[in-house]
């Protein structure tokens, strides 16, 4: 299934997504300092996963707009907005731009002494499943779930990587705005109002 989006509304959608990404990353960055507790770092990681999804959505909107020539509308797959596979779809798109190595938040820095002998030492990856594990307590297989620990330096590296892609997408959008303004000025016409970004 696809969503038909009027072409004149695509840039406003991209702007809204990029603004939300910026807000999520700003809050996550504020939470993810070296002295933060594990609970605070886990909250920061939750915000980063939301940021990455919205970043993926903005990239999808941009790409579909660039790929299609219909002057009236742009077809965007429904998974960009919701549905069973939406989160994976958007995160996968974002990680085509963000260094894929940053998706993994290894636990190598943690010792059993710091977290106890029952600590699960598997690596954490940024995924919708991880966000659920970080967000909610569950009871499964006869025991309570534990939120995976987050290594602060790796989380900060992921925030920086996502911010770099955000800046690149904003710069690309600025180029599109300038090109459109130049076209309108050359034709002596006025365009539709464009939402402004929160840079």
DRENDRENTI-316042 format. One record per residue (C-alpha): residue in one letter; x, y, z. Coordinates in Angstrom, 1 decimal, m for minus. Layout:
<sites>
<'A', <X, Y, Z>>
...
</sites>
This chain:
<sites>
<'X', <0.0, 0.0, 0.0>>
<'X', <1.1, 3.6, m0.7>>
<'X', <0.1, 7.0, 0.6>>
<'X', <m0.5, 9.7, m2.1>>
<'X', <1.0, 12.9, m0.8>>
<'X', <0.5, 16.2, m2.6>>
<'X', <3.9, 17.3, m3.9>>
<'X', <3.5, 20.8, m2.4>>
<'X', <3.2, 19.1, 1.1>>
<'X', <6.3, 16.9, 0.9>>
<'X', <8.8, 19.6, 2.1>>
<'X', <6.7, 20.5, 5.1>>
<'X', <6.6, 16.8, 6.0>>
<'X', <10.3, 16.6, 5.8>>
<'X', <10.7, 19.7, 7.8>>
<'X', <8.4, 18.4, 10.6>>
<'X', <10.4, 15.1, 10.7>>
<'X', <13.8, 16.9, 10.8>>
<'X', <12.5, 19.2, 13.6>>
<'X', <11.4, 16.2, 15.6>>
<'X', <14.8, 14.4, 15.0>>
<'X', <16.6, 17.5, 16.3>>
<'X', <14.5, 17.6, 19.4>>
<'X', <14.9, 13.9, 20.2>>
<'X', <18.7, 14.1, 19.7>>
<'X', <19.0, 17.3, 21.8>>
<'X', <17.3, 15.6, 24.7>>
<'X', <19.2, 12.4, 24.3>>
<'X', <22.5, 14.2, 24.2>>
<'X', <21.6, 16.1, 27.4>>
<'X', <20.9, 12.8, 29.2>>
<'X', <23.9, 10.8, 27.9>>
<'X', <26.8, 12.1, 29.9>>
<'X', <29.4, 10.0, 31.6>>
<'X', <28.0, 10.4, 35.1>>
<'X', <24.4, 9.5, 34.1>>
<'X', <22.8, 6.5, 35.8>>
<'X', <21.9, 3.4, 33.7>>
<'X', <18.3, 4.4, 33.9>>
<'X', <19.0, 7.8, 32.4>>
<'X', <21.2, 6.3, 29.7>>
<'X', <18.5, 3.8, 28.8>>
<'X', <16.0, 6.7, 28.5>>
<'X', <18.5, 8.5, 26.2>>
<'X', <18.8, 5.4, 24.1>>
<'X', <15.0, 5.2, 23.8>>
<'X', <15.0, 8.8, 22.5>>
<'X', <17.7, 8.0, 20.0>>
<'X', <15.7, 5.1, 18.6>>
<'X', <12.8, 7.5, 18.0>>
<'X', <15.1, 10.1, 16.4>>
<'X', <16.5, 7.4, 14.1>>
<'X', <13.0, 6.4, 13.0>>
<'X', <12.0, 10.0, 12.2>>
<'X', <15.3, 10.5, 10.4>>
<'X', <14.6, 7.4, 8.3>>
<'X', <11.1, 8.8, 7.5>>
<'X', <12.5, 12.1, 6.4>>
<'X', <15.0, 10.3, 4.1>>
<'X', <12.2, 8.1, 2.7>>
<'X', <10.1, 11.2, 1.9>>
<'X', <13.1, 13.0, 0.2>>
<'X', <14.0, 9.9, m1.8>>
<'X', <10.5, 9.2, m3.0>>
<'X', <10.1, 12.9, m4.0>>
<'X', <13.4, 12.8, m6.0>>
<'X', <12.6, 9.4, m7.6>>
<'X', <9.2, 10.4, m8.9>>
<'X', <8.3, 12.8, m11.6>>
<'X', <4.6, 13.3, m11.1>>
<'X', <4.2, 17.1, m10.6>>
<'X', <1.0, 16.6, m8.4>>
<'X', <1.7, 13.9, m5.9>>
<'X', <4.4, 11.6, m4.5>>
<'X', <3.7, 7.9, m3.6>>
<'X', <5.2, 6.9, m0.3>>
<'X', <5.0, 3.4, 1.0>>
<'X', <2.7, 3.0, 4.0>>
<'X', <5.5, 1.5, 6.1>>
<'X', <7.0, 5.0, 6.4>>
<'X', <4.0, 5.9, 8.7>>
<'X', <2.8, 2.8, 10.4>>
<'X', <2.1, m0.8, 10.3>>
<'X', <3.8, m4.0, 11.4>>
<'X', <7.2, m3.4, 9.8>>
<'X', <7.2, 0.4, 10.0>>
<'X', <9.9, 0.8, 12.7>>
<'X', <12.3, m1.6, 11.1>>
<'X', <11.7, 0.0, 7.7>>
<'X', <12.5, 3.5, 8.9>>
<'X', <15.5, 2.5, 11.0>>
<'X', <16.9, 0.5, 8.1>>
<'X', <16.6, 3.6, 5.8>>
<'X', <18.3, 5.8, 8.4>>
<'X', <21.2, 3.3, 8.7>>
<'X', <21.9, 3.6, 5.0>>
<'X', <23.2, 7.1, 5.9>>
<'X', <24.4, 6.6, 9.5>>
<'X', <27.5, 4.5, 10.0>>
<'X', <26.1, 1.0, 10.5>>
<'X', <28.8, 0.2, 13.0>>
<'X', <27.1, 2.7, 15.4>>
<'X', <24.0, 0.6, 15.5>>
<'X', <25.8, m1.8, 17.9>>
<'X', <26.2, m0.6, 21.5>>
<'X', <28.6, m3.3, 22.8>>
<'X', <28.6, m4.2, 26.5>>
<'X', <32.3, m5.0, 26.7>>
<'X', <32.9, m2.1, 29.1>>
<'X', <30.6, m3.6, 31.7>>
<'X', <31.8, m6.1, 34.4>>
<'X', <29.8, m8.6, 36.3>>
<'X', <31.0, m6.9, 39.5>>
<'X', <29.2, m3.7, 38.4>>
<'X', <25.9, m5.3, 37.4>>
<'X', <25.9, m8.6, 39.2>>
<'X', <26.5, m12.2, 38.0>>
<'X', <23.2, m12.5, 36.2>>
<'X', <23.9, m9.7, 33.7>>
<'X', <23.2, m10.6, 30.1>>
<'X', <26.4, m9.9, 28.2>>
<'X', <25.1, m9.9, 24.7>>
<'X', <25.5, m6.8, 22.7>>
<'X', <22.7, m4.3, 22.4>>
<'X', <21.7, m3.1, 18.9>>
<'X', <19.6, m0.1, 18.2>>
<'X', <16.3, m1.6, 17.1>>
<'X', <12.6, m1.4, 17.8>>
<'X', <12.9, m4.6, 19.9>>
<'X', <15.7, m3.0, 22.0>>
<'X', <13.5, 0.1, 22.5>>
<'X', <10.8, m2.1, 24.0>>
<'X', <13.2, m3.9, 26.3>>
<'X', <14.5, m0.5, 27.5>>
<'X', <11.0, 0.9, 28.0>>
<'X', <9.0, m1.9, 29.6>>
<'X', <9.3, m4.6, 32.3>>
<'X', <8.1, m7.9, 31.0>>
<'X', <7.6, m11.4, 32.4>>
<'X', <8.6, m14.1, 30.1>>
<'X', <10.1, m17.6, 30.3>>
<'X', <9.5, m17.7, 34.0>>
<'X', <11.4, m14.5, 35.0>>
<'X', <11.3, m10.7, 34.8>>
<'X', <13.1, m8.9, 32.0>>
<'X', <16.0, m6.6, 32.7>>
<'X', <16.7, m3.5, 30.6>>
<'X', <20.0, m4.0, 28.8>>
<'X', <22.8, m1.7, 30.0>>
<'X', <24.0, 1.1, 27.7>>
<'X', <27.6, 2.1, 27.3>>
<'X', <27.7, 5.9, 27.4>>
<'X', <30.6, 6.5, 25.0>>
<'X', <29.0, 4.4, 22.3>>
<'X', <25.6, 6.0, 22.8>>
<'X', <27.2, 9.5, 22.4>>
<'X', <28.9, 8.3, 19.2>>
<'X', <25.6, 7.2, 17.9>>
<'X', <24.0, 10.6, 18.7>>
<'X', <26.9, 12.3, 16.9>>
<'X', <26.5, 10.1, 13.9>>
<'X', <22.8, 10.8, 13.7>>
<'X', <23.4, 14.5, 14.1>>
<'X', <25.8, 14.5, 11.2>>
<'X', <23.1, 12.9, 9.0>>
<'X', <20.5, 15.3, 10.3>>
<'X', <22.8, 18.3, 9.3>>
<'X', <23.4, 16.8, 5.9>>
<'X', <19.6, 16.3, 5.3>>
<'X', <19.0, 19.9, 6.5>>
<'X', <21.7, 21.2, 4.1>>
<'X', <20.2, 19.3, 1.2>>
<'X', <16.7, 20.7, 2.1>>
<'X', <18.1, 24.2, 2.2>>
<'X', <19.5, 23.7, m1.3>>
<'X', <16.0, 22.6, m2.5>>
<'X', <14.5, 25.6, m0.9>>
<'X', <16.9, 28.0, m2.6>>
<'X', <16.4, 26.3, m6.0>>
<'X', <12.6, 26.6, m5.6>>
<'X', <12.9, 30.2, m4.5>>
<'X', <15.1, 31.0, m7.5>>
<'X', <12.6, 29.4, m9.8>>
<'X', <9.7, 31.3, m8.3>>
<'X', <11.6, 34.6, m8.5>>
<'X', <12.4, 33.9, m12.2>>
<'X', <8.8, 33.3, m12.9>>
<'X', <7.6, 36.2, m10.8>>
<'X', <5.2, 34.1, m8.7>>
<'X', <4.8, 33.3, m5.0>>
<'X', <5.0, 29.8, m3.6>>
<'X', <3.2, 28.1, m0.8>>
<'X', <4.3, 28.8, 2.7>>
<'X', <7.0, 26.5, 4.0>>
<'X', <7.4, 25.4, 7.6>>
<'X', <10.6, 26.5, 9.2>>
<'X', <13.1, 24.2, 10.9>>
<'X', <14.3, 24.5, 14.4>>
<'X', <18.0, 24.4, 13.8>>
</sites>
